[in-house]
């Protein structure tokens, strides 16, 4: 007898983000897909176990998802045909799995608007990569703007690159797709901190950025993980500040913000036409200092430039005290009063652990997830991610139909 009761939608995570619906007639397959998709940042995952006579995975929904993952059944022809019969604007961006490996299935999947077809058994890495591509496409087409975060040291050796790399890594784990951009054109080191090889340099991207889209930008980056991409200098390449123009950097930052949830920029300790261009657009600037008179003197000068010359608002500025020592002669109170900044953030001093992380190219969140310095960076990440989610308004628009392969 035909079951006329549809299994209710089951919410599998309450985290705000793009709404992904997983639809299947197989309860086991549904649970397996759910387990993988829940690990992808920036997705609010719900499931639908289809058990009635309808073949349309979207039948009867009062609210359409932003993304749709369909694990087709033996009725795959009817299921895909039902989707293809819907108007294009009523079909969410689609991933399909469970299809037989023939041309007829691929043709029907493309007609239904599938961006990718994943063969079974599904590799977790392939599913995560396909979802990341789909999220990026929706963000670009919907004009969504990610957050721009800058990290700058008040004095050489303060630990700005350490913070930038580990903040970017934590954001990619907790908050969504992240680009780590090294703006030190001559002595950048983020690729060493994360042990990635740069086949294309940031200068190469800047010089071609006018002709790029989000997909091309991802291809030029090194991929530390599916959700953390790195763009820095190439070994042995000499870059001069005049080789890049502020207009090129503005275009790159706009493209990055439309393609990633987070763009973290590791800035060199200087104010010029490039760093100024970044600092004028940031959502948050982390100024990294240490507890010494020389650090405090340079930090005071830098904070004055940020506030008075570049117009960075007070709520966008955050001072981070690295290698914090409670017994140091320069106290947190001294730093707060000198820099006119309250609620200072602290990174505890763990020289050996930080050295191991830098030398091995393994971020602190992987090297020592329970260490006090890792916990401090994670708390910064959660604060940032929470503010972004609170500021999100509305839903992203539907993307135009496109089929990804490879």
Phi and psi in degrees as a GROMACS rama.xvg file:
@    title "Ramachandran Plot"
@    xaxis  label "Phi"
@    yaxis  label "Psi"
@TYPE xy
-70.6888  129.885  UNK-2
-85.878  112.946  UNK-3
-91.5354  -1.53346  UNK-4
-97.4058  118.503  UNK-5
-79.6517  137.711  UNK-6
-62.6618  133.849  UNK-7
-67.0925  156.032  UNK-8
-64.555  135.174  UNK-9
-112.623  118.6  UNK-10
-80.9058  126.4  UNK-11
-105.495  -9.4594  UNK-12
-155.576  140.188  UNK-13
-91.4062  6.24694  UNK-14
-70.8109  125.435  UNK-15
-61.5179  148.269  UNK-16
160.873  -164.715  UNK-17
-64.8671  137.794  UNK-18
-89.7421  115.332  UNK-19
-103.981  126.393  UNK-20
-106.697  127.491  UNK-21
-105.414  123.349  UNK-22
-120.542  134.355  UNK-23
-160.792  156.003  UNK-24
-94.0045  -2.84674  UNK-25
-111.41  113.888  UNK-26
-63.8901  -38.0216  UNK-27
-66.4956  -46.4402  UNK-28
-61.5755  -37.1624  UNK-29
-63.0135  -43.6541  UNK-30
-65.0677  -40.617  UNK-31
-64.4529  -44.645  UNK-32
-65.1499  -40.3094  UNK-33
-58.4343  -43.7018  UNK-34
-60.6539  -36.9346  UNK-35
-75.9788  -45.8243  UNK-36
-66.2449  -28.7458  UNK-37
-63.4768  -21.4764  UNK-38
-86.3708  -6.95184  UNK-39
-84.5273  120.595  UNK-40
-63.1983  149.757  UNK-41
80.8424  13.1245  UNK-42
-119.46  136.964  UNK-43
-105.651  106.135  UNK-44
-96.5462  132.138  UNK-45
-131.482  155.92  UNK-46
-123.034  155.096  UNK-47
-139.997  112.719  UNK-48
-89.1024  110.144  UNK-49
-84.0565  121.498  UNK-50
-135.453  12.187  UNK-51
-109.766  -166.541  UNK-52
-84.6652  -1.87392  UNK-53
-79.5487  146.155  UNK-54
-107.471  -8.75288  UNK-55
-84.3532  116.552  UNK-56
-61.4817  -18.644  UNK-57
-102.05  7.33669  UNK-58
-58.9573  129.763  UNK-59
77.0329  5.1349  UNK-60
-73.6511  133.823  UNK-61
-81.1408  -26.3666  UNK-62
-135.346  119.415  UNK-63
-73.5743  142.86  UNK-64
-74.4417  165.571  UNK-65
-78.5445  -31.4455  UNK-66
-136.738  150.202  UNK-67
-132.079  127.438  UNK-68
-116.061  117.282  UNK-69
-113.738  123.868  UNK-70
-98.9159  102.766  UNK-71
-71.1884  159.702  UNK-72
-111.315  -161.621  UNK-73
-66.7437  -12.8733  UNK-74
-96.7645  32.8913  UNK-75
-60.2336  -35.8187  UNK-76
-61.3098  -46.0402  UNK-77
-68.671  -39.0479  UNK-78
-64.3707  -46.5462  UNK-79
-69.0433  -37.2956  UNK-80
-63.951  -38.6697  UNK-81
-63.0214  -40.1159  UNK-82
-67.1427  -42.6449  UNK-83
-66.7609  -23.2095  UNK-84
-77.666  -14.7329  UNK-85
-74.3878  147.057  UNK-86
-57.3983  149.684  UNK-87
-56.1469  -37.9544  UNK-88
-73.1909  -9.4241  UNK-89
-101.068  3.39671  UNK-90
-107.882  115.741  UNK-91
-67.7145  156.078  UNK-92
-50.5451  133.825  UNK-93
-123.615  136.856  UNK-94
-115.731  141.255  UNK-95
-124.243  137.505  UNK-96
-136.8  158.078  UNK-97
93.0854  4.34989  UNK-98
-73.7063  147.075  UNK-99
-68.8084  151.852  UNK-100
-83.1046  68.9091  UNK-101
-136.063  166.287  UNK-102
-67.1579  -31.9541  UNK-103
-63.2256  -43.7395  UNK-104
-63.884  -43.0267  UNK-105
-63.0934  -40.4828  UNK-106
-63.3434  -45.4267  UNK-107
-65.8106  -36.871  UNK-108
-63.5274  -42.104  UNK-109
-65.8671  -39.1087  UNK-110
-64.0436  -31.6524  UNK-111
-77.4998  -7.87709  UNK-112
96.8996  17.7271  UNK-113
-65.9177  132.135  UNK-114
-84.8246  -26.5368  UNK-115
-154.841  149.386  UNK-116
-121.857  120.864  UNK-117
-105.375  121.638  UNK-118
-74.5799  156.328  UNK-119
-101.639  144.436  UNK-120
-69.8698  140.902  UNK-121
-82.1698  126.487  UNK-122
-78.882  132.909  UNK-123
-57.9667  -40.658  UNK-124
-63.5045  -37.9393  UNK-125
-67.9622  -39.17  UNK-126
-66.9989  -43.6092  UNK-127
-62.1459  -42.7602  UNK-128
-64.4168  -42.0414  UNK-129
-64.6842  -41.8873  UNK-130
-64.7613  -39.016  UNK-131
-63.4022  -41.1148  UNK-132
-63.1  -40.1264  UNK-133
-67.2602  -42.4075  UNK-134
-60.389  -43.5809  UNK-135
-62.5634  -41.8209  UNK-136
-61.742  -43.6235  UNK-137
-64.8392  -41.1975  UNK-138
-63.4106  -44.9706  UNK-139
-63.9459  -47.6255  UNK-140
-68.6514  -29.5677  UNK-141
-87.3984  -2.66566  UNK-142
69.8435  21.0761  UNK-143
-68.5012  146.669  UNK-144
-113.999  120.943  UNK-145
-78.2118  176.392  UNK-146
-92.3114  142.901  UNK-147
-109.16  118.405  UNK-148
-118.219  131.114  UNK-149
-116.666  143.724  UNK-150
-125.854  129.231  UNK-151
-140.105  138.65  UNK-152
-85.3085  137.242  UNK-153
-72.9401  -24.1048  UNK-154
-149.704  148.4  UNK-155
-53.9388  135.689  UNK-156
82.3686  11.2514  UNK-157
-71.9065  -27.4268  UNK-158
114.257  22.4226  UNK-159
-63.5017  -44.3885  UNK-160
-66.5266  -37.7461  UNK-161
-56.0984  -47.5462  UNK-162
-67.8332  -44.1153  UNK-163
-58.7121  -46.3692  UNK-164
-67.0221  -44.1969  UNK-165
-76.5835  -31.0118  UNK-166
-66.2434  -43.2779  UNK-167
-62.3877  -41.2822  UNK-168
-63.7965  -44.918  UNK-169
-65.3412  -37.9104  UNK-170
-64.607  -37.1843  UNK-171
-67.9125  -26.6699  UNK-172
-83.743  -41.3695  UNK-173
-98.9785  -34.4047  UNK-174
-113.016  -12.0154  UNK-175
131.37  -174.746  UNK-176
-61.6924  133.056  UNK-177
-133.336  137.165  UNK-178
-110.095  128.059  UNK-179
-103.917  114.881  UNK-180
-111.349  123.364  UNK-181
-94.1887  113.062  UNK-182
-99.0346  8.30072  UNK-183
-82.6108  98.3287  UNK-184
-69.242  -19.929  UNK-185
-110.506  -39.34  UNK-186
-128.283  33.5036  UNK-187
-64.649  148.968  UNK-188
-136.384  11.93  UNK-189
-64.8802  -31.2464  UNK-190
-65.5338  -30.6839  UNK-191
-74.8204  -37.7968  UNK-192
-62.2106  -31.3037  UNK-193
-111.358  5.05398  UNK-194
53.3071  52.9581  UNK-195
-119.809  150.43  UNK-196
-100.524  128.897  UNK-197
-94.8702  108.623  UNK-198
-81.3676  -25.9283  UNK-199
-126.227  138.586  UNK-200
-93.2742  163.101  UNK-201
-62.0531  -32.8861  UNK-202
-65.9871  -40.1258  UNK-203
-61.4588  -41.2746  UNK-204
-66.6857  -43.7026  UNK-205
-59.5881  -38.4701  UNK-206
-75.4941  -16.309  UNK-207
-116.298  4.30645  UNK-208
-64.6908  -26.2872  UNK-209
-61.9577  -26.2712  UNK-210
-102.526  10.8059  UNK-211
-100.911  154.031  UNK-212
-119.413  -176.079  UNK-213
-61.9996  -36.5988  UNK-214
-65.3586  -42.3582  UNK-215
-64.7169  -40.5134  UNK-216
-59.8226  -44.1347  UNK-217
-60.6276  -36.3462  UNK-218
-68.6383  -27.1147  UNK-219
-81.819  -15.8876  UNK-220
-86.5349  156.948  UNK-221
-85.4315  145.17  UNK-222
-110.487  104.558  UNK-223
-69.8043  -37.1677  UNK-224
-153.5  171.9  UNK-225
-58.4504  -24.924  UNK-226
-112.18  3.48483  UNK-227
-129.812  112.726  UNK-228
-112.741  148.046  UNK-229
-125.722  135.438  UNK-230
-131.758  112.073  UNK-231
-144.88  -159.33  UNK-232
-82.9086  159.731  UNK-233
-100.03  140.518  UNK-234
-56.6073  131.363  UNK-235
82.5812  0.576934  UNK-236
-96.2454  125.711  UNK-237
-92.0488  121.714  UNK-238
-118.726  134.359  UNK-239
-109.286  149.888  UNK-240
-55.2185  -34.6468  UNK-241
-73.2392  -8.31341  UNK-242
-73.4378  -17.8541  UNK-243
-122.73  143.332  UNK-244
-109.514  148.388  UNK-245
-57.2829  -34.4123  UNK-246
-62.9628  -38.053  UNK-247
-65.6826  -42.7493  UNK-248
-66.0405  -39.6564  UNK-249
-59.5286  -42.0805  UNK-250
-65.2312  -41.353  UNK-251
-63.1749  -43.8438  UNK-252
-65.8195  -38.2704  UNK-253
-64.2019  -42.2066  UNK-254
-65.9979  -41.3195  UNK-255
-63.3877  -40.819  UNK-256
-70.0032  -26.3178  UNK-257
-84.7119  -13.289  UNK-258
-108.341  -19.5974  UNK-259
-129.254  151.651  UNK-260
-68.3686  -36.0438  UNK-261
-135.791  136.737  UNK-262
-121.538  115.144  UNK-263
-105.984  122.005  UNK-264
-110.069  122.302  UNK-265
-88.9984  107.249  UNK-266
-92.6722  143.42  UNK-267
-73.0796  163.286  UNK-268
-83.1226  73.6728  UNK-269
-164.588  156.891  UNK-270
-115.521  113.208  UNK-271
-141.538  -167.723  UNK-272
-65.9019  -25.0701  UNK-273
-86.1064  -50.7608  UNK-274
-63.8976  -35.5728  UNK-275
-62.3794  -37.119  UNK-276
-63.4293  -39.0239  UNK-277
-67.8774  -47.6876  UNK-278
-67.1708  -24.0102  UNK-279
-76.3085  -12.0365  UNK-280
-114.774  -4.15639  UNK-281
-69.1465  153.072  UNK-282
-89.4439  -28.0983  UNK-283
-153.576  137.734  UNK-284
-120.049  124.224  UNK-285
-99.9626  118.747  UNK-286
-102.366  117.332  UNK-287
-97.8461  125.211  UNK-288
-129.12  168.567  UNK-289
-128.215  171.329  UNK-290
-88.3866  77.0895  UNK-291
-148.807  160.37  UNK-292
-63.8268  -41.059  UNK-293
-65.1726  -40.6377  UNK-294
-62.6863  -42.8559  UNK-295
-65.4875  -38.2099  UNK-296
-63.9595  -48.4303  UNK-297
-67.3237  -37.2678  UNK-298
-64.7125  -38.3427  UNK-299
-61.4654  -42.3992  UNK-300
-64.3069  -44.83  UNK-301
-63.98  -43.5467  UNK-302
-63.7288  -36.9907  UNK-303
-63.6134  -42.8849  UNK-304
-62.7124  -44.3644  UNK-305
-61.2945  -44.4413  UNK-306
-75.1701  -49.0041  UNK-307
-90.5421  -35.8526  UNK-308
-95.3022  -34.739  UNK-309
-104.299  -7.96444  UNK-310
72.0629  25.3935  UNK-311
-73.2444  125.612  UNK-312
-71.8986  157.578  UNK-313
-61.8244  -35.7817  UNK-314
-74.9021  -8.47945  UNK-315
-94.2135  -11.7162  UNK-316
-96.2044  135.702  UNK-317
-140.899  122.944  UNK-318
-92.9235  131.586  UNK-319
-116.404  121.512  UNK-320
-92.731  108.471  UNK-321
-89.5173  151.186  UNK-322
55.2925  44.8045  UNK-323
-62.3158  134.5  UNK-324
-131.304  115.397  UNK-325
-59.9091  -27.927  UNK-326
-92.483  3.41633  UNK-327
-65.9261  152.817  UNK-328
-64.3401  -34.8006  UNK-329
-91.3795  112.853  UNK-330
-90.637  171.027  UNK-331
-62.1419  -35.3537  UNK-332
-62.8463  -42.7564  UNK-333
-60.5684  -44.9556  UNK-334
-65.4769  -44.9414  UNK-335
-60.6823  -42.5832  UNK-336
-69.9093  -40.8224  UNK-337
-67.9551  -35.2761  UNK-338
-99.4538  -0.10176  UNK-339
53.2445  49.9456  UNK-340
-137.965  127.89  UNK-341
-102.358  170.501  UNK-342
55.5491  54.0291  UNK-343
-65.4602  143.205  UNK-344
-95.5857  148.99  UNK-345
-124.661  138.598  UNK-346
-115.711  117.68  UNK-347
-65.3915  156.387  UNK-348
-82.2892  113.355  UNK-349
-139.453  73.9686  UNK-350
-59.7239  -44.4283  UNK-351
-64.5965  -44.5495  UNK-352
-65.0622  -43.844  UNK-353
-62.6643  -40.9672  UNK-354
-62.7522  -42.6572  UNK-355
-62.0542  -42.3471  UNK-356
-62.7994  -46.1788  UNK-357
-65.4982  -43.8786  UNK-358
-68.4145  -31.3019  UNK-359
-91.7614  -14.5814  UNK-360
71.6092  25.0693  UNK-361
-111.899  121.792  UNK-362
-63.429  157.974  UNK-363
-60.0078  -33.8244  UNK-364
-64.1926  -22.9421  UNK-365
-97.4119  -41.736  UNK-366
-65.053  -47.2525  UNK-367
-149.356  78.5563  UNK-368
-63.7995  -20.918  UNK-369
-102.358  -0.106793  UNK-370
-65.2409  153.567  UNK-371
-63.4162  -37.2187  UNK-372
-68.9197  -35.1536  UNK-373
-65.7248  -42.6124  UNK-374
-61.2521  -39.1835  UNK-375
-64.4066  -43.1192  UNK-376
-66.2371  -38.3744  UNK-377
-63.9681  -38.4619  UNK-378
-65.8445  -37.1601  UNK-379
-61.7975  -42.3049  UNK-380
-62.1557  -45.4579  UNK-381
-64.6897  -34.9672  UNK-382
-64.907  -45.5016  UNK-383
-63.2308  -48.8465  UNK-384
-62.6464  -37.895  UNK-385
-65.33  -38.6531  UNK-386
-68.5754  -36.982  UNK-387
-66.0563  -43.5773  UNK-388
-66.8272  -34.838  UNK-389
-67.9868  -25.7039  UNK-390
-90.9662  -6.20399  UNK-391
-68.0026  135.425  UNK-392
-130.276  124.517  UNK-393
77.7908  -177.687  UNK-394
-109.295  155.896  UNK-395
-75.2739  147.922  UNK-396
-72.2262  161.145  UNK-397
-69.1451  146.071  UNK-398
-86.9018  158.392  UNK-399
-73.497  156.497  UNK-400
-70.214  130.809  UNK-401
-156.623  144.16  UNK-402
-110.054  117.86  UNK-403
-91.2065  141.439  UNK-404
-149.87  130.266  UNK-405
